[in-house]
């Protein structure tokens, strides 16, 4: 909203300047006595056009330079002793926009052409010569002043932009530090709770074996999951501490993930399609997390017995698909929980696409396409 409003005010300001300059130049032209009436209409049109052209100064500064210069040469040739004020504004705008070479070339061309234009005007020879000399010196001085003003403002705007970027970078750094602090707190809290679960599971397994009892598979799965969760939390925190560190979990760890899913009674199959290729760390990590989160959701909510995982290595992407035979039915709209939202954020950050919905034959599917070529 603010940007649109500022753009409207900028356009209004351009027209105010253009109309003001055109009016001032026309007033100067109307106050003069002209040697011939044949070129009056053309002269007035060129004088007005040179001022009104400034309205397009922000959109096309180089074009406005050319138009105002040609208008100045034209109305001076018609005998209008009107200063090239519009061209000075155009030089200022072009230099401010960074077109310094174009402003220099146009200024040199105008300074060189104006004496010839004045000499071609229907005025007396003595007047022509004096006017050409004085006009050349005056135009050169004003051109230098306009260019200097434009360059000064351009440098000021550049420094303001750099200061704004510095503030944004500082804000991002503070946000990153805060996220790291939260991650550490979360790590400490979760590690403590998971350690308790792991210790309790290990004690239960130990006591069962000591008594000669068969250890339930679910208890062994809890014990293994506690160990893996502790390892993963530590690896995640280390990755946050060092952004350049390679991810601890990727597609190479899928067999271990599926083995843990087997331990909680979920039968899984893994299919790899296409030629295996090296993928960026971010893609590798995201693909693993999609499978992990999908299997977690299946185990928690779907009451499914089987799940199939398909990894498809394509020329410019990696496709990940997880299907289960749970209770989801066609037309059932999933409620986006933390897991689905997290998957969507990861995929979107990589420029990919995520689809999570009920299958026509029953059950649920999660399908993600992660581009490889566009990842930095």
N, C-alpha and C positions, 0 to 999 in steps of 0.2 A: 504493500500500500504506500509506504513512504517513498520507495524508489519510483513508482509510477507518478506520484505527485510531484517529486523533484524533476522528473522528465518533462512534465507539463509546464512547470514554471520555467525550465530552461528554454523550451520552445517559445513560450510567451516572451521571455527576456530577449531572445534572438530577434523576434519580430519587432519588439519595442526599439531595440538598437537600430535595426535595419530601417524602420520607418523614420526614426529620428535623424539618422544620417542622411537619408534621401531627402527629407524635408529641409535640412540645413543646406545641403548642396543645391537644391532647387531654389531656395531663397537667395543664395549667392548668385546663381545663374540669372535669376529674374532681375536682380538689381544692376546688372551690367548692361552697357550699350553694345550692341553687336553690329559689325560692319555690314552684314548681309542677313536678310531674313530667310534666304533659301534653305539654310541649314539649321534654323532655329528649332524646328520640331524634332529633327534628328538629335540635336544637341541636348534638348530637354529630356528626351527619352533615354539617352545614354547616361545622363546625370542621374536620373531617377533609378535606372536599372542598376547602376553601380552601387547605390545605397541599398536597394531592396535585395540584391544578391546576398547580402550579409546574413539574411535569414537562414540560409543553408550552410552557414559557416561550420557548425558542429558536425553535420552529416558529411559534407564534402569540402573540406578546407582547401584542397589543391584546386578543385574546380572553381571555387569562389575567387581564389587568387587570379586565375586566368581571366575570368569574366570581368572582375574589377579593373585589371590592368588594361584589357582591351577597351573597356568603356572609357577609361581615363585617356587613352591615346585617341579614341574616337572623338570625344567632346572637345579635347584640346585642338584637334585638327579642324573642328567646326567653328573654332574661334571663341570657345567658352573658357575664360580664364578662371577655372574652378580647380582648387587643389585636389589632389588624388587622396582625399581623406578616407574614402571607402577602401582603397587599396591598403592604406596603413592599418585599418582594422583587420583586413584579410591577412596581412603579414603577421600581425599579432596572433590571430587565431591559428594560423598554420604552424607557427613556431611553438605555440602552446600545445598543439596536437602532436608535435614531434617531427613535423615536415620541414626541417631547417634547410635542407638542400633545395627543396622546391621553392621555399621563400627566398633564398639567396638568388637562385636563377631568375625567378620572376622579377625580383627587385633590380637586378643588373639589367635585365631586358627593358624594364620600364624606364629606368634612368637614362638608358641609351636611346630609347625611342621617343621620349617626350620632347627633346629639343627639335627633332625632325617634325614631330606633330605640330609643334608651335610654329615652326618655320613654314609649314604648309597651310597654316591658318590664314584667313583673309584680313590680316592686320598689317600695319605699316612695318617696313623692314627694320627700322630702328627699334620700334617697340618689340618686335619679334626677338631681336638679338638680346635686348636687355632682359626681357621676360624669360627667355630660354636659360640665360646664365643664372639669374636669381632663382628661378624655379628648380634648376638642377641641384644647386647647393642646398636649398631648403628641403627638397624632397629627399635627398640623401640623408640629411640630418634626422628628419622625421622617421625615415625607414629604419635607421639604426636604433632610434629610440623605441619604435614599435617592436622590433625584433628582440631587443634587450628585455622589454617588459614581458613579452611572451615567453622568453626563455626563463626569466626569473620565476614566473608563475608556474611554468612546467616543472622546474626543479622543486618548488615548494609543494606542488601536488604529489610529486614522486616521493619526497621525504614524508609527506603525510601518509601516503599509501604504505611505505615501509614501516612507519610507526604503527599503523593499524595492523599490519601483518605480524609485527613483533608482539603486539598485545594479544593477538589471536594465538600465536605460538605459545606465549606464556600461559594463556588460559588452557590450552590443550595439555601443556606440561603439567599444570596443577591438577587437571582432571585425571591424567594418567597416574600421577602420584597418588591421588585419592583412590583410584581403582586398585592400585597395587596395595595400598593400605587395607582396603576392604578385603582384597584377596587373601592377604596375610591373616587377617582376623578370621575370615571364613575358613581358611586352611587350618588354623589352630583349633577352632571350635569343632569342625567336622572330624579332624584327625583324632581329637580326644574321644568323641562319641564313637567313631568307627573302631578305634583301638579297644574301647570297652566291649563292643560287640564281638570283635575278633578274639579277644581274650576269653570272653564267656563261651564262644563257640569252641575254642581250642580246649578249654577246661571240660566242656561237655563231651567232646570227642575223646579226650584222654580218659575220662571216667568210664565212658562206655566201653572203650577197648580194655581198660583195666579189669572191668567186670566180665569181660568176655561177651559183651553184647554187640549186636550188629549196629554199626553207625549208620543212621539214616542218610540218604543221599542229599536231602535238603540241608542237613546240618553241615555236611562237607562242603556244599555249595556256599553256605553262609561263611564258612571259614575261608574258602578261597576268594570269595568276593571281598571280604574284609581286607585281605592282604593286597589284592589288586587295587582296591579303592585307595588304600593308604599310599601305595606306590604312585598311583596316578595323581593324587593330590599334590604330592611332593614334586612330581615332574611338572605339573601345571604351574606351581608357584615358581619353580626355577625358570620356566619359559617366560613367565611374566617379568622376572628379574632381568633376563637377558633375551631381548626380542630376537636376536640373531641366532639363538640356539635352535638346533633342529628339533622338530616335534618328537615327543616320546612315543606317541601312538599314531599309527597310520594303517594303510591297507595291509601291510605285512603282518599286522597283529590280529587280523580277522579270525584266523583259526583259533587263537586263544579265546577270543570273545565268544565264538560259537561254542567252544567247549564249555565255557561257563554257563551259556544258555542251556546247553544239554543237561547240566547239573541241576537245573531247576525244573526239568521236565519238558522243555521246549525243544522239539526236534527241528533241526535246521539243515538246510542244504545250501551250498555255495557254488555258484557258477561263474566262471570267468570267461568273458568273450573278448575277442580282439587280441591284438599283440600287446603284451605287457610293455609298458613304457615308463620312463621316469617322469613324474609329474611334480609340479611345484609343491613345496611343503604345505602351503595353505590348502591346496586342493586335496592332498593326501590326508591331512588331518581332518578336514571337513567331511570327506567321504567316510572315514572311520566313525566320526561322531554321528553322522546320519544313521548308519547301521546300528550303532550302539543305542541311540535314543529310540529308534524304531523298535528294536527288540525289547527295550525296557518298557515302552508303551504297550507292546503286545503282551508281555508277561503280566503287566499290572492291570490292564483294562480289557483286553480282548478275549480273555479265556480261550486262547487259541492253543492248538496242539502242535501245529507245524508252522514254520516260516521259511520262505525261500529268499535267498539273497543273490542278486545278479549284479556283477560288475562288468560294464561294457567299456573297453578302451577304444575310443574313436580317434579320428585324425586330429580333431581340435577340441575334444572334450572327453570327460569321463562321466558315464551315466551310472547311477546307483539306483537300484530298485529293490524294495523289500516288500514282500507279499505275505500275508498270514491268512489263516482260515478261521478267524475269530467270529464274533457275533455281529459285526457291522453288516448292515444290509444296504442295498442300493437306495439312494435318496436320503440316507442318513447323513446329516451335516455334522462334521466333527467339531467339537468345542475346542478352539485353539488354546491349549494350555501352555505352560512354560516350555515344554519340550518342543512342540511344533513351532512356537514363536522363535525359539533359539535356533532351530534348524533353518527356518526361513531367513533369519538375520544373517546366518553364516553364508547361505547360498547367495542371497542378494548382494552381500558384500563382495563376492567373487564375480558378480555379473551373471550368475546362473539363474535357473528356474527350478521351482519346487512345486510338486503336486502331491497332495495328501488327501485321499478320499476313499470312500467305500467302493469295493469292486462289484461289478455286475453279477458275478457268480458267488458273491458273499465274501466276507472278510474285508481286510483293509490293505491299501497299498500306499507306499511312499516312493515317489519317483523324483530324482534330482538329476539335473544336467549341470555339470561344472565345467566351464570353458577352461581350456589349457593355454591357448595361444595368447589370450588377453591378460593373463596374470603376469604382473611385473616380477 
